[in-house]
């Protein structure tokens, strides 16, 4: 009986924490060249590819909490070396926690700043 109540409570808590997300038209990413210290911002539309040195960065999607455009953005990215078919990074990056799922590259860091909402 206690075990069943614990399971029901856990399910209710997990459903209560779910948040609706809204798809944005694009995102703003920031990069750091670790060799020369240059920072650059990229305003991208969904589906767009930009070049960063020998890297190609593709933005698949950017989402933010519904009703809170200034809230925590998360973006789906594909990053690969120029001319390569394999990905150096493929997945979601979260603006408030860039180190949670980061690009592991010796020269460049890339992270999400925000979604473009208009």
N, CA, C and O atoms as CSV, one atom per row, in Angstrom:
chain,resi,resn,atom,element,x,y,z
A,1,UNK,N,N,0.822,-1.189,0.000
A,1,UNK,CA,C,0.000,0.000,0.000
A,1,UNK,C,C,0.870,1.259,0.000
A,1,UNK,O,O,0.628,2.184,-0.776
A,2,UNK,N,N,1.872,1.293,0.863
A,2,UNK,CA,C,2.754,2.456,0.934
A,2,UNK,C,C,3.535,2.602,-0.374
A,2,UNK,O,O,3.743,3.712,-0.864
A,3,UNK,N,N,3.961,1.474,-0.925
A,3,UNK,CA,C,4.694,1.510,-2.184
A,3,UNK,C,C,3.810,2.092,-3.296
A,3,UNK,O,O,4.284,2.904,-4.091
A,4,UNK,N,N,2.559,1.697,-3.363
A,4,UNK,CA,C,1.636,2.209,-4.379
A,4,UNK,C,C,1.433,3.711,-4.220
A,4,UNK,O,O,1.398,4.437,-5.213
A,5,UNK,N,N,1.298,4.184,-2.982
A,5,UNK,CA,C,1.138,5.621,-2.746
A,5,UNK,C,C,2.384,6.385,-3.167
A,5,UNK,O,O,2.285,7.482,-3.716
A,6,UNK,N,N,3.551,5.815,-2.914
A,6,UNK,CA,C,4.803,6.464,-3.296
A,6,UNK,C,C,4.905,6.578,-4.817
A,6,UNK,O,O,5.358,7.600,-5.332
A,7,UNK,N,N,4.488,5.539,-5.535
A,7,UNK,CA,C,4.535,5.568,-6.999
A,7,UNK,C,C,3.574,6.623,-7.546
A,7,UNK,O,O,3.926,7.385,-8.446
A,8,UNK,N,N,2.359,6.661,-6.996
A,8,UNK,CA,C,1.376,7.654,-7.437
A,8,UNK,C,C,1.882,9.068,-7.157
A,8,UNK,O,O,1.731,9.953,-7.999
A,9,UNK,N,N,2.480,9.289,-5.991
A,9,UNK,CA,C,3.008,10.612,-5.649
A,9,UNK,C,C,4.143,11.010,-6.596
A,9,UNK,O,O,4.226,12.164,-7.017
A,10,UNK,N,N,5.008,10.065,-6.928
A,10,UNK,CA,C,6.117,10.353,-7.840
A,10,UNK,C,C,5.603,10.697,-9.230
A,10,UNK,O,O,6.108,11.625,-9.862
A,11,UNK,N,N,4.601,9.961,-9.717
A,11,UNK,CA,C,4.029,10.246,-11.030
A,11,UNK,C,C,3.349,11.613,-11.057
A,11,UNK,O,O,3.484,12.357,-12.028
A,12,UNK,N,N,2.635,11.936,-10.017
A,12,UNK,CA,C,1.960,13.233,-9.952
A,12,UNK,C,C,2.979,14.368,-9.927
A,12,UNK,O,O,2.785,15.397,-10.573
A,13,UNK,N,N,4.057,14.179,-9.185
A,13,UNK,CA,C,5.090,15.219,-9.108
A,13,UNK,C,C,5.772,15.407,-10.452
A,13,UNK,O,O,6.044,16.538,-10.854
A,14,UNK,N,N,6.053,14.309,-11.155
A,14,UNK,CA,C,6.734,14.441,-12.448
A,14,UNK,C,C,5.821,15.098,-13.482
A,14,UNK,O,O,6.297,15.863,-14.320
A,15,UNK,N,N,4.527,14.815,-13.437
A,15,UNK,CA,C,3.606,15.447,-14.371
A,15,UNK,C,C,3.414,16.919,-14.032
A,15,UNK,O,O,3.213,17.737,-14.930
A,16,UNK,N,N,3.473,17.263,-12.768
A,16,UNK,CA,C,3.316,18.652,-12.354
A,16,UNK,C,C,4.496,19.510,-12.748
A,16,UNK,O,O,4.353,20.726,-12.878
A,17,UNK,N,N,5.658,18.913,-12.943
A,17,UNK,CA,C,6.854,19.663,-13.309
A,17,UNK,C,C,7.004,19.829,-14.811
A,17,UNK,O,O,7.866,20.582,-15.264
A,18,UNK,N,N,6.181,19.142,-15.592
A,18,UNK,CA,C,6.277,19.258,-17.045
A,18,UNK,C,C,5.875,20.665,-17.464
A,18,UNK,O,O,4.964,21.266,-16.895
A,19,UNK,N,N,6.573,21.174,-18.466
A,19,UNK,CA,C,6.314,22.523,-18.935
A,19,UNK,C,C,6.056,22.482,-20.429
A,19,UNK,O,O,6.736,21.766,-21.165
A,20,UNK,N,N,5.065,23.256,-20.879
A,20,UNK,CA,C,4.823,23.364,-22.308
A,20,UNK,C,C,5.899,24.247,-22.926
A,20,UNK,O,O,6.337,25.233,-22.334
A,21,UNK,N,N,6.310,23.869,-24.123
A,21,UNK,CA,C,7.339,24.645,-24.817
A,21,UNK,C,C,6.795,25.155,-26.142
A,21,UNK,O,O,5.950,24.524,-26.776
A,22,UNK,N,N,7.298,26.305,-26.536
A,22,UNK,CA,C,6.913,26.932,-27.799
A,22,UNK,C,C,8.114,26.932,-28.731
A,22,UNK,O,O,9.233,27.244,-28.324
A,23,UNK,N,N,7.866,26.581,-29.980
A,23,UNK,CA,C,8.911,26.558,-31.004
A,23,UNK,C,C,9.205,27.993,-31.457
A,23,UNK,O,O,8.290,28.746,-31.790
A,24,UNK,N,N,10.469,28.352,-31.465
A,24,UNK,CA,C,10.887,29.686,-31.912
A,24,UNK,C,C,11.346,29.614,-33.365
A,24,UNK,O,O,11.587,28.531,-33.897
A,25,UNK,N,N,11.463,30.770,-33.994
A,25,UNK,CA,C,11.896,30.817,-35.399
A,25,UNK,C,C,13.407,30.657,-35.540
A,25,UNK,O,O,13.898,30.369,-36.631
A,26,UNK,N,N,14.140,30.839,-34.463
A,26,UNK,CA,C,15.591,30.730,-34.527
A,26,UNK,C,C,16.207,30.883,-33.151
A,26,UNK,O,O,15.514,30.838,-32.135
A,27,UNK,N,N,17.522,31.066,-33.132
A,27,UNK,CA,C,18.246,31.173,-31.865
A,27,UNK,C,C,19.463,32.061,-32.036
A,27,UNK,O,O,19.911,32.329,-33.151
A,28,UNK,N,N,19.986,32.509,-30.907
A,28,UNK,CA,C,21.253,33.231,-30.876
A,28,UNK,C,C,22.250,32.323,-30.154
A,28,UNK,O,O,22.036,31.917,-29.012
A,29,UNK,N,N,23.343,32.018,-30.851
A,29,UNK,CA,C,24.414,31.201,-30.288
A,29,UNK,C,C,25.645,32.064,-30.089
A,29,UNK,O,O,25.820,33.075,-30.769
A,30,UNK,N,N,26.487,31.668,-29.165
A,30,UNK,CA,C,27.761,32.361,-28.937
A,30,UNK,C,C,28.880,31.338,-29.053
A,30,UNK,O,O,28.744,30.192,-28.624
A,31,UNK,N,N,29.986,31.773,-29.643
A,31,UNK,CA,C,31.154,30.899,-29.753
A,31,UNK,C,C,32.372,31.595,-29.153
A,31,UNK,O,O,32.472,32.821,-29.120
A,32,UNK,N,N,33.277,30.769,-28.690
A,32,UNK,CA,C,34.561,31.240,-28.173
A,32,UNK,C,C,35.656,30.474,-28.888
A,32,UNK,O,O,35.683,29.243,-28.877
A,33,UNK,N,N,36.565,31.221,-29.514
A,33,UNK,CA,C,37.776,30.633,-30.082
A,33,UNK,C,C,38.809,30.639,-28.958
A,33,UNK,O,O,39.296,31.701,-28.570
A,34,UNK,N,N,39.146,29.469,-28.437
A,34,UNK,CA,C,40.024,29.365,-27.270
A,34,UNK,C,C,41.477,29.715,-27.586
A,34,UNK,O,O,42.263,29.963,-26.671
A,35,UNK,N,N,41.842,29.736,-28.866
A,35,UNK,CA,C,43.216,30.056,-29.242
A,35,UNK,C,C,43.464,31.558,-29.180
A,35,UNK,O,O,44.457,32.003,-28.605
A,36,UNK,N,N,42.553,32.346,-29.779
A,36,UNK,CA,C,42.779,33.791,-29.809
A,36,UNK,C,C,41.823,34.581,-28.921
A,36,UNK,O,O,41.933,35.805,-28.844
A,37,UNK,N,N,40.890,33.912,-28.251
A,37,UNK,CA,C,39.991,34.575,-27.308
A,37,UNK,C,C,38.841,35.335,-27.931
A,37,UNK,O,O,38.158,36.092,-27.242
A,38,UNK,N,N,38.610,35.146,-29.231
A,38,UNK,CA,C,37.513,35.854,-29.904
A,38,UNK,C,C,36.157,35.266,-29.554
A,38,UNK,O,O,35.959,34.052,-29.596
A,39,UNK,N,N,35.220,36.154,-29.205
A,39,UNK,CA,C,33.822,35.787,-29.001
A,39,UNK,C,C,33.031,36.246,-30.217
A,39,UNK,O,O,33.302,37.313,-30.768
A,40,UNK,N,N,32.064,35.454,-30.634
A,40,UNK,CA,C,31.193,35.838,-31.745
A,40,UNK,C,C,29.791,35.334,-31.464
A,40,UNK,O,O,29.610,34.235,-30.940
A,41,UNK,N,N,28.794,36.145,-31.816
A,41,UNK,CA,C,27.397,35.761,-31.690
A,41,UNK,C,C,26.839,35.488,-33.079
A,41,UNK,O,O,27.179,36.173,-34.043
A,42,UNK,N,N,25.976,34.474,-33.171
A,42,UNK,CA,C,25.362,34.077,-34.426
A,42,UNK,C,C,23.855,34.049,-34.241
A,42,UNK,O,O,23.340,33.322,-33.392
A,43,UNK,N,N,23.149,34.843,-35.041
A,43,UNK,CA,C,21.698,34.807,-35.045
A,43,UNK,C,C,21.302,33.884,-36.191
A,43,UNK,O,O,21.578,34.175,-37.354
A,44,UNK,N,N,20.650,32.762,-35.854
A,44,UNK,CA,C,20.356,31.726,-36.835
A,44,UNK,C,C,18.870,31.433,-36.891
A,44,UNK,O,O,18.171,31.513,-35.880
A,45,UNK,N,N,18.394,31.095,-38.072
A,45,UNK,CA,C,17.037,30.594,-38.250
A,45,UNK,C,C,17.075,29.074,-38.158
A,45,UNK,O,O,18.114,28.461,-38.403
A,46,UNK,N,N,15.953,28.469,-37.810
A,46,UNK,CA,C,15.886,27.006,-37.764
A,46,UNK,C,C,16.204,26.440,-39.141
A,46,UNK,O,O,15.675,26.903,-40.151
A,47,UNK,N,N,17.077,25.430,-39.173
A,47,UNK,CA,C,17.502,24.810,-40.419
A,47,UNK,C,C,18.734,25.439,-41.036
A,47,UNK,O,O,19.306,24.878,-41.971
A,48,UNK,N,N,19.156,26.585,-40.541
A,48,UNK,CA,C,20.315,27.298,-41.095
A,48,UNK,C,C,21.624,26.661,-40.616
A,48,UNK,O,O,21.700,26.104,-39.521
A,49,UNK,N,N,22.644,26.759,-41.464
A,49,UNK,CA,C,23.986,26.286,-41.134
A,49,UNK,C,C,24.938,27.479,-41.182
A,49,UNK,O,O,24.927,28.242,-42.148
A,50,UNK,N,N,25.763,27.644,-40.141
A,50,UNK,CA,C,26.802,28.675,-40.145
A,50,UNK,C,C,28.157,27.997,-39.996
A,50,UNK,O,O,28.264,26.895,-39.458
A,51,UNK,N,N,29.191,28.681,-40.487
A,51,UNK,CA,C,30.553,28.164,-40.375
A,51,UNK,C,C,31.283,28.905,-39.271
A,51,UNK,O,O,31.204,30.129,-39.160
A,52,UNK,N,N,31.984,28.149,-38.470
A,52,UNK,CA,C,32.855,28.674,-37.418
A,52,UNK,C,C,34.205,28.022,-37.638
A,52,UNK,O,O,34.422,26.880,-37.234
A,53,UNK,N,N,35.117,28.747,-38.279
A,53,UNK,CA,C,36.399,28.144,-38.625
A,53,UNK,C,C,36.162,26.946,-39.523
A,53,UNK,O,O,35.599,27.081,-40.610
A,54,UNK,N,N,36.593,25.767,-39.071
A,54,UNK,CA,C,36.389,24.536,-39.830
A,54,UNK,C,C,35.198,23.734,-39.330
A,54,UNK,O,O,35.053,22.557,-39.661
A,55,UNK,N,N,34.341,24.373,-38.526
A,55,UNK,CA,C,33.132,23.717,-38.030
A,55,UNK,C,C,31.909,24.214,-38.786
A,55,UNK,O,O,31.866,25.362,-39.229
A,56,UNK,N,N,30.924,23.349,-38.929
A,56,UNK,CA,C,29.621,23.705,-39.481
A,56,UNK,C,C,28.582,23.453,-38.400
A,56,UNK,O,O,28.467,22.340,-37.887
A,57,UNK,N,N,27.825,24.489,-38.057
A,57,UNK,CA,C,26.837,24.405,-36.987
A,57,UNK,C,C,25.458,24.537,-37.611
A,57,UNK,O,O,25.175,25.514,-38.304
A,58,UNK,N,N,24.600,23.554,-37.366
A,58,UNK,CA,C,23.230,23.581,-37.882
A,58,UNK,C,C,22.265,23.662,-36.707
A,58,UNK,O,O,22.338,22.868,-35.769
A,59,UNK,N,N,21.358,24.638,-36.771
A,59,UNK,CA,C,20.302,24.778,-35.771
A,59,UNK,C,C,19.074,24.034,-36.278
A,59,UNK,O,O,18.497,24.401,-37.302
A,60,UNK,N,N,18.677,22.993,-35.564
A,60,UNK,CA,C,17.479,22.245,-35.937
A,60,UNK,C,C,16.222,22.866,-35.348
A,60,UNK,O,O,15.185,22.933,-36.009
A,61,UNK,N,N,16.317,23.324,-34.094
A,61,UNK,CA,C,15.134,23.809,-33.394
A,61,UNK,C,C,15.557,24.600,-32.170
A,61,UNK,O,O,16.602,24.333,-31.577
A,62,UNK,N,N,14.737,25.577,-31.793
A,62,UNK,CA,C,14.930,26.286,-30.532
A,62,UNK,C,C,13.564,26.397,-29.866
A,62,UNK,O,O,12.582,26.768,-30.511
A,63,UNK,N,N,13.502,26.079,-28.585
A,63,UNK,CA,C,12.244,26.117,-27.841
A,63,UNK,C,C,12.437,26.864,-26.530
A,63,UNK,O,O,13.537,26.927,-25.981
A,64,UNK,N,N,11.341,27.426,-26.048
A,64,UNK,CA,C,11.351,28.157,-24.781
A,64,UNK,C,C,10.031,27.887,-24.062
A,64,UNK,O,O,9.062,27.477,-24.701
A,65,UNK,N,N,9.971,28.107,-22.747
A,65,UNK,CA,C,8.736,27.856,-22.005
A,65,UNK,C,C,7.590,28.725,-22.523
A,65,UNK,O,O,7.741,29.938,-22.674
A,66,UNK,N,N,6.458,28.103,-22.790
A,66,UNK,CA,C,5.276,28.831,-23.262
A,66,UNK,C,C,4.876,29.885,-22.240
A,66,UNK,O,O,4.805,29.607,-21.042
A,67,UNK,N,N,4.619,31.085,-22.716
A,67,UNK,CA,C,4.217,32.171,-21.833
A,67,UNK,C,C,5.384,32.882,-21.174
A,67,UNK,O,O,5.176,33.834,-20.422
A,68,UNK,N,N,6.628,32.437,-21.443
A,68,UNK,CA,C,7.802,33.055,-20.838
A,68,UNK,C,C,8.946,33.085,-21.858
A,68,UNK,O,O,9.895,32.311,-21.740
A,69,UNK,N,N,8.865,33.971,-22.858
A,69,UNK,CA,C,9.895,34.006,-23.896
A,69,UNK,C,C,11.293,34.292,-23.359
A,69,UNK,O,O,12.288,33.906,-23.973
A,70,UNK,N,N,11.368,34.968,-22.216
A,70,UNK,CA,C,12.680,35.244,-21.627
A,70,UNK,C,C,13.163,34.067,-20.786
A,70,UNK,O,O,14.247,34.112,-20.205
A,71,UNK,N,N,12.350,33.015,-20.726
A,71,UNK,CA,C,12.704,31.838,-19.921
A,71,UNK,C,C,13.828,31.047,-20.556
A,71,UNK,O,O,14.439,31.470,-21.537
A,72,UNK,N,N,14.080,29.911,-19.985
A,72,UNK,CA,C,15.212,29.080,-20.353
A,72,UNK,C,C,15.058,28.476,-21.751
A,72,UNK,O,O,14.172,27.651,-21.976
A,73,UNK,N,N,15.909,28.882,-22.680
A,73,UNK,CA,C,15.887,28.361,-24.052
A,73,UNK,C,C,16.660,27.052,-24.116
A,73,UNK,O,O,17.621,26.838,-23.377
A,74,UNK,N,N,16.213,26.177,-25.023
A,74,UNK,CA,C,16.980,24.980,-25.316
A,74,UNK,C,C,16.926,24.734,-26.812
A,74,UNK,O,O,15.871,24.847,-27.435
A,75,UNK,N,N,18.080,24.395,-27.385
A,75,UNK,CA,C,18.206,24.300,-28.835
A,75,UNK,C,C,18.793,22.960,-29.244
A,75,UNK,O,O,19.689,22.425,-28.591
A,76,UNK,N,N,18.264,22.433,-30.344
A,76,UNK,CA,C,18.787,21.207,-30.941
A,76,UNK,C,C,19.812,21.605,-31.997
A,76,UNK,O,O,19.499,22.334,-32.939
A,77,UNK,N,N,21.044,21.116,-31.829
A,77,UNK,CA,C,22.146,21.485,-32.723
A,77,UNK,C,C,22.833,20.250,-33.291
A,77,UNK,O,O,22.864,19.187,-32.670
A,78,UNK,N,N,23.379,20.422,-34.487
A,78,UNK,CA,C,24.297,19.449,-35.077
A,78,UNK,C,C,25.572,20.214,-35.413
A,78,UNK,O,O,25.532,21.230,-36.108
A,79,UNK,N,N,26.701,19.718,-34.916
A,79,UNK,CA,C,27.987,20.368,-35.199
A,79,UNK,C,C,28.917,19.302,-35.752
A,79,UNK,O,O,29.093,18.234,-35.165
A,80,UNK,N,N,29.506,19.621,-36.897
A,80,UNK,CA,C,30.434,18.668,-37.516
A,80,UNK,C,C,31.619,19.422,-38.093
A,80,UNK,O,O,31.551,20.630,-38.318
A,81,UNK,N,N,32.701,18.700,-38.330
A,81,UNK,CA,C,33.861,19.286,-38.983
A,81,UNK,C,C,33.548,19.514,-40.449
A,81,UNK,O,O,32.741,18.797,-41.040
A,82,UNK,N,N,34.183,20.507,-41.027
A,82,UNK,CA,C,33.957,20.847,-42.432
A,82,UNK,C,C,34.206,19.631,-43.323
A,82,UNK,O,O,35.278,19.028,-43.271
A,83,UNK,N,N,33.222,19.276,-44.134
A,83,UNK,CA,C,33.354,18.153,-45.056
A,83,UNK,C,C,33.203,16.783,-44.407
A,83,UNK,O,O,33.323,15.770,-45.096
A,84,UNK,N,N,32.947,16.722,-43.116
A,84,UNK,CA,C,32.812,15.448,-42.412
A,84,UNK,C,C,31.350,15.023,-42.364
A,84,UNK,O,O,30.455,15.868,-42.342
A,85,UNK,N,N,31.108,13.726,-42.348
A,85,UNK,CA,C,29.738,13.233,-42.217
A,85,UNK,C,C,29.400,12.891,-40.765
A,85,UNK,O,O,28.227,12.815,-40.402
A,86,UNK,N,N,30.413,12.686,-39.947
A,86,UNK,CA,C,30.143,12.356,-38.539
A,86,UNK,C,C,30.037,13.639,-37.710
A,86,UNK,O,O,30.673,14.650,-38.009
A,87,UNK,N,N,29.223,13.567,-36.670
A,87,UNK,CA,C,28.979,14.719,-35.812
A,87,UNK,C,C,30.006,14.808,-34.687
A,87,UNK,O,O,30.381,13.799,-34.091
A,88,UNK,N,N,30.453,16.031,-34.408
A,88,UNK,CA,C,31.236,16.289,-33.196
A,88,UNK,C,C,30.289,16.489,-32.025
A,88,UNK,O,O,30.622,16.190,-30.879
A,89,UNK,N,N,29.100,17.002,-32.333
A,89,UNK,CA,C,28.051,17.204,-31.333
A,89,UNK,C,C,26.709,17.071,-32.033
A,89,UNK,O,O,26.517,17.588,-33.133
A,90,UNK,N,N,25.786,16.376,-31.388
A,90,UNK,CA,C,24.410,16.294,-31.873
A,90,UNK,C,C,23.514,16.137,-30.659
A,90,UNK,O,O,23.595,15.140,-29.942
A,91,UNK,N,N,22.654,17.132,-30.428
A,91,UNK,CA,C,21.754,17.049,-29.294
A,91,UNK,C,C,21.230,18.407,-28.876
A,91,UNK,O,O,21.289,19.379,-29.629
A,92,UNK,N,N,20.716,18.449,-27.657
A,92,UNK,CA,C,20.110,19.661,-27.105
A,92,UNK,C,C,21.088,20.378,-26.207
A,92,UNK,O,O,21.758,19.752,-25.386
A,93,UNK,N,N,21.175,21.693,-26.357
A,93,UNK,CA,C,21.931,22.548,-25.434
A,93,UNK,C,C,20.928,23.433,-24.708
A,93,UNK,O,O,19.964,23.916,-25.302
A,94,UNK,N,N,21.163,23.636,-23.432
A,94,UNK,CA,C,20.271,24.439,-22.603
A,94,UNK,C,C,20.992,25.731,-22.242
A,94,UNK,O,O,22.132,25.708,-21.777
A,95,UNK,N,N,20.312,26.870,-22.461
A,95,UNK,CA,C,20.943,28.176,-22.269
A,95,UNK,C,C,21.432,28.377,-20.830
A,95,UNK,O,O,22.515,28.924,-20.621
A,96,UNK,N,N,20.660,27.949,-19.852
A,96,UNK,CA,C,21.043,28.194,-18.464
A,96,UNK,C,C,22.101,27.215,-17.955
A,96,UNK,O,O,22.705,27.454,-16.909
A,97,UNK,N,N,22.334,26.118,-18.677
A,97,UNK,CA,C,23.308,25.105,-18.250
A,97,UNK,C,C,24.134,24.635,-19.437
A,97,UNK,O,O,24.011,23.479,-19.842
A,98,UNK,N,N,24.974,25.497,-20.007
A,98,UNK,CA,C,25.706,25.119,-21.212
A,98,UNK,C,C,26.666,23.952,-21.010
A,98,UNK,O,O,26.968,23.235,-21.964
A,99,UNK,N,N,27.143,23.751,-19.802
A,99,UNK,CA,C,28.080,22.653,-19.557
A,99,UNK,C,C,27.384,21.309,-19.388
A,99,UNK,O,O,28.044,20.270,-19.381
A,100,UNK,N,N,26.074,21.313,-19.253
A,100,UNK,CA,C,25.327,20.071,-19.066
A,100,UNK,C,C,25.472,19.147,-20.263
A,100,UNK,O,O,25.627,17.938,-20.092
A,101,UNK,N,N,25.425,19.684,-21.453
A,101,UNK,CA,C,25.587,18.921,-22.687
A,101,UNK,C,C,26.367,19.821,-23.644
A,101,UNK,O,O,25.779,20.581,-24.413
A,102,UNK,N,N,27.680,19.728,-23.591
A,102,UNK,CA,C,28.537,20.697,-24.285
A,102,UNK,C,C,29.296,20.071,-25.451
A,102,UNK,O,O,29.496,18.858,-25.512
A,103,UNK,N,N,29.710,20.934,-26.370
A,103,UNK,CA,C,30.602,20.538,-27.452
A,103,UNK,C,C,31.979,20.293,-26.852
A,103,UNK,O,O,32.503,21.141,-26.129
A,104,UNK,N,N,32.566,19.139,-27.148
A,104,UNK,CA,C,33.910,18.827,-26.677
A,104,UNK,C,C,34.873,19.014,-27.856
A,104,UNK,O,O,35.073,18.106,-28.663
A,105,UNK,N,N,35.461,20.209,-27.936
A,105,UNK,CA,C,36.346,20.533,-29.048
A,105,UNK,C,C,37.574,21.250,-28.498
A,105,UNK,O,O,37.442,22.081,-27.600
A,106,UNK,N,N,38.772,20.950,-29.018
A,106,UNK,CA,C,39.986,21.570,-28.474
A,106,UNK,C,C,40.103,23.071,-28.731
A,106,UNK,O,O,40.784,23.771,-27.981
A,107,UNK,N,N,39.452,23.574,-29.773
A,107,UNK,CA,C,39.607,24.989,-30.096
A,107,UNK,C,C,38.368,25.834,-29.810
A,107,UNK,O,O,38.501,26.987,-29.397
A,108,UNK,N,N,37.165,25.291,-30.018
A,108,UNK,CA,C,35.947,26.100,-29.945
A,108,UNK,C,C,34.994,25.652,-28.838
A,108,UNK,O,O,34.855,24.461,-28.558
A,109,UNK,N,N,34.352,26.623,-28.226
A,109,UNK,CA,C,33.192,26.408,-27.370
A,109,UNK,C,C,32.007,27.060,-28.063
A,109,UNK,O,O,32.140,28.134,-28.650
A,110,UNK,N,N,30.856,26.416,-27.997
A,110,UNK,CA,C,29.623,26.952,-28.571
A,110,UNK,C,C,28.525,26.742,-27.557
A,110,UNK,O,O,28.415,25.667,-26.966
A,111,UNK,N,N,27.690,27.788,-27.345
A,111,UNK,CA,C,26.562,27.621,-26.441
A,111,UNK,C,C,25.392,28.497,-26.886
A,111,UNK,O,O,25.558,29.435,-27.666
A,112,UNK,N,N,24.213,28.171,-26.374
A,112,UNK,CA,C,22.972,28.856,-26.711
A,112,UNK,C,C,22.771,30.019,-25.756
A,112,UNK,O,O,22.949,29.867,-24.548
A,113,UNK,N,N,22.398,31.192,-26.291
A,113,UNK,CA,C,22.065,32.337,-25.456
A,113,UNK,C,C,20.562,32.463,-25.249
A,113,UNK,O,O,20.089,32.594,-24.120
A,114,UNK,N,N,19.809,32.420,-26.364
A,114,UNK,CA,C,18.351,32.596,-26.277
A,114,UNK,C,C,17.713,32.206,-27.605
A,114,UNK,O,O,18.388,32.051,-28.622
A,115,UNK,N,N,16.399,32.054,-27.564
A,115,UNK,CA,C,15.615,31.846,-28.779
A,115,UNK,C,C,15.224,33.185,-29.368
A,115,UNK,O,O,15.143,34.183,-28.651
A,116,UNK,N,N,14.983,33.214,-30.650
A,116,UNK,CA,C,14.464,34.406,-31.329
A,116,UNK,C,C,12.953,34.232,-31.381
A,116,UNK,O,O,12.446,33.284,-31.983
A,117,UNK,N,N,12.243,35.150,-30.749
A,117,UNK,CA,C,10.806,34.966,-30.607
A,117,UNK,C,C,9.976,35.826,-31.545
A,117,UNK,O,O,8.759,35.653,-31.602
A,118,UNK,N,N,10.576,36.734,-32.272
A,118,UNK,CA,C,9.771,37.557,-33.191
A,118,UNK,C,C,10.409,37.605,-34.560
A,118,UNK,O,O,9.879,38.248,-35.466
